[in-house]
Amino acid sequence: MSNTLFTPTTLGKLQLKNRIVMAPLTRSRAIGNVPNELMAKYYSMRAAAGLIITEGTSPSPNGLGYARIPGLFNDAQVQGWRRVADGVHAAGGRIFVQLMHTGRVSHPANMPAGSRVLAPSALALSGEMWTDSSGMQPHPVPVAMSETDIAQTIAEYAGSAKRAIEAGFDGVELHGANGYLIDQFLNTATNQRTDQWGGSVENRIRFAVEVAKACAAAIGADRIGMRISPHGVFNGAVPDARMDELYQRLIEELNDVGLVYIHIVDHSSMGAPPVNAELKAGIRATFKGKYILSGGYDLARANADLDANRGDLVAFGRPFISNPDLVQKLKNGTVLTAPDPATFYTPGEKGYTDY
Ligand SMILES: Cc1cc2nc3c(=O)[nH]c(=O)nc-3n(C[C@H](O)[C@H](O)[C@H](O)COP(=O)(O)O)c2cc1C
């Protein structure tokens, strides 16, 4: 078996020591939405990865939909994240922050005073979500964003990208996957607008493209990647007939912006429908930057997909939760420890820094 996974590569101006990416993983340990020492320890324990992508982090008070997720829009958060980035760099790693605006996947009980649940259209996500103050609560009907809200939100992404560099991050991943705000614009189930931000493929990709452009203008496109989940069904996303065309157009636009990578979510290992092979191949052929594969990977499949040139890097999610030394274990062929889903989102060290 080849060992391409352990070979170095580049990402923009960065050198990466291997092709192993720690996938973005929400862990809900950021009390008060500010990164802390415990989080710095957790990330530095995993710095043997070629690249760490942090948990989803909100660029705005309006995007803090889940309990205890971090933000990156004020000075305390920049200081907290600086400890994380410094720790990872001291341990020889590289780290991007994932900017995740939750949009309608939210509840006011999780959000700071004065913030608003925003989405492209006033369509509530069905079901309930966890809040620390009141337990499980139904998702509210979001406010359909005005032109002013959209312009302000795009500016918040760009401001957060600047703060990411201030905090010492090597770059930013824009979360365009899994039914959060950017994906809410892409998808017809959540975007029923009739203005320039909805309807046609060109209109539905506009928000993703404008966010990418604004962040590129702020920190340079060679420090920005985007995660997308074509045919995803998480958080009420519904595939439609024009989905392949939409993602193909989005990739062309992101090429023009010059993004450094595209990160494809395929959650078929978690029960979601698979992303069709033609679309993956089309994205691979069209996109000029690096391609990160993700979803249900082990060593053999990672090497096989890299050797077949289906991607350049491979992200591992759940294996990194329960194996901080994942890189060494994969090298040695050591059996991996299974993660405990009961502690995925609970506060404190248990199931976080004690594996
Ligand atoms: C506990 C947990 C939290 C996650 N949080 C995020 C997140 O914040 N952002 C994101 O893009 N994906 C998130 N994901 C999805 C993972 O990045 C990854 O795509 C998924 O776990 C499949 O990869 P795996 O089979 O290697 O675990 C999360 C997954 C899990 C299990």
The ligand as an SDF file (V2000), in Angstrom:
LIG
                    3D

 31 33  0  0  0  0  0  0  0  0999 V2000
  -19.1600   16.0520   16.8290 C   0  0  0  0  0  0  0  0  0  0  0  0
  -19.1210   16.5500   15.4110 C   0  0  0  0  0  0  0  0  0  0  0  0
  -19.0870   17.9130   15.1910 C   0  0  0  0  0  0  0  0  0  0  0  0
  -19.0000   18.4110   13.8640 C   0  0  0  0  0  0  0  0  0  0  0  0
  -18.9020   19.7600   13.6700 N   0  0  0  0  0  0  0  0  0  0  0  0
  -18.7070   20.2490   12.4200 C   0  0  0  0  0  0  0  0  0  0  0  0
  -18.4640   21.6420   12.2020 C   0  0  0  0  0  0  0  0  0  0  0  0
  -18.4100   22.4660   13.1220 O   0  0  0  0  0  0  0  0  0  0  0  0
  -18.2800   22.0510   10.9200 N   0  0  0  0  0  0  0  0  0  0  0  0
  -18.3180   21.1800    9.8500 C   0  0  0  0  0  0  0  0  0  0  0  0
  -18.1340   21.6020    8.7130 O   0  0  0  0  0  0  0  0  0  0  0  0
  -18.5320   19.8550   10.0360 N   0  0  0  0  0  0  0  0  0  0  0  0
  -18.6970   19.3670   11.2810 C   0  0  0  0  0  0  0  0  0  0  0  0
  -18.8420   18.0080   11.4630 N   0  0  0  0  0  0  0  0  0  0  0  0
  -18.6850   17.0890   10.3180 C   0  0  0  0  0  0  0  0  0  0  0  0
  -17.2240   16.5980   10.2510 C   0  0  0  0  0  0  0  0  0  0  0  0
  -16.3500   17.6480    9.8890 O   0  0  0  0  0  0  0  0  0  0  0  0
  -17.0380   15.4570    9.2300 C   0  0  0  0  0  0  0  0  0  0  0  0
  -17.4010   15.9030    7.9490 O   0  0  0  0  0  0  0  0  0  0  0  0
  -17.8370   14.2110    9.5890 C   0  0  0  0  0  0  0  0  0  0  0  0
  -17.6070   13.8290   10.9390 O   0  0  0  0  0  0  0  0  0  0  0  0
  -17.4920   13.0200    8.6760 C   0  0  0  0  0  0  0  0  0  0  0  0
  -16.1200   12.7280    8.7420 O   0  0  0  0  0  0  0  0  0  0  0  0
  -15.5950   11.4360    9.6060 P   0  0  0  0  0  0  0  0  0  0  0  0
  -16.2600   10.2430    9.0000 O   0  0  0  0  0  0  0  0  0  0  0  0
  -14.1020   11.4450    9.3840 O   0  0  0  0  0  0  0  0  0  0  0  0
  -15.9920   11.6690   11.0140 O   0  0  0  0  0  0  0  0  0  0  0  0
  -18.9700   17.5080   12.7690 C   0  0  0  0  0  0  0  0  0  0  0  0
  -19.0440   16.1310   13.0230 C   0  0  0  0  0  0  0  0  0  0  0  0
  -19.1100   15.6390   14.3100 C   0  0  0  0  0  0  0  0  0  0  0  0
  -19.1120   14.1540   14.5310 C   0  0  0  0  0  0  0  0  0  0  0  0
  1  2  1  0
  2  3  1  0
  2 30  2  0
  3  4  2  0
  4  5  1  0
  4 28  1  0
  5  6  2  0
  6  7  1  0
  6 13  1  0
  7  8  2  0
  7  9  1  0
  9 10  1  0
 10 11  2  0
 10 12  1  0
 12 13  2  0
 13 14  1  0
 14 15  1  0
 14 28  1  0
 15 16  1  0
 16 17  1  0
 16 18  1  0
 18 19  1  0
 18 20  1  0
 20 21  1  0
 20 22  1  0
 22 23  1  0
 23 24  1  0
 24 25  2  0
 24 26  1  0
 24 27  1  0
 28 29  2  0
 29 30  1  0
 30 31  1  0
M  END
$$$$
